[in-house]
Amino acid sequence: MLRRLQRGEQLGMPHSRTLAIIGRRCHELRVVDRDVTWRIVYRVDPDAIIILEVFAKKSNETPSQVIETCRQRLVRYEG
């Protein structure tokens, strides 16, 4: 799925959803593994896909600590 994003494809549900709570152009990619459902929080820029966090999803809501970590990483990235 990351390769599809790199090629410029826009993914929607059920593979990806917008996470505006983190920032503009931020999304959550859903990856189902055998026993775990992984989430990859990313931002799409014109020249890059920025991976902000990867975590195992265990509840319906994105954990507040993940949201805060992603926001902090964006601030550092934007410098």
WOJO-V968187 format. One record per backbone hydrogen bond with DSSP energy under -1.0 kcal/mol. NH is the residue of the N-H (numbers start at 1). CO is the residue of the C=O. If there is no record, write none. Layout:
BEGIN
nh: {NH:NH}
co: {CO:CO}
END
This chain:
BEGIN
nh: {5:6:7:8:9:15:16:17:19:22:23:26:27:28:29:30:31:33:38:39:40:41:42:43:44:45:50:52:53:55:57:67:68:69:70:71:72:73:74:75:76:77:78}
co: {1:2:3:5:4:12:12:28:26:19:19:23:42:17:40:15:38:36:31:55:29:53:27:50:25:48:43:41:41:39:37:63:64:65:66:67:68:69:70:71:72:73:74}
END
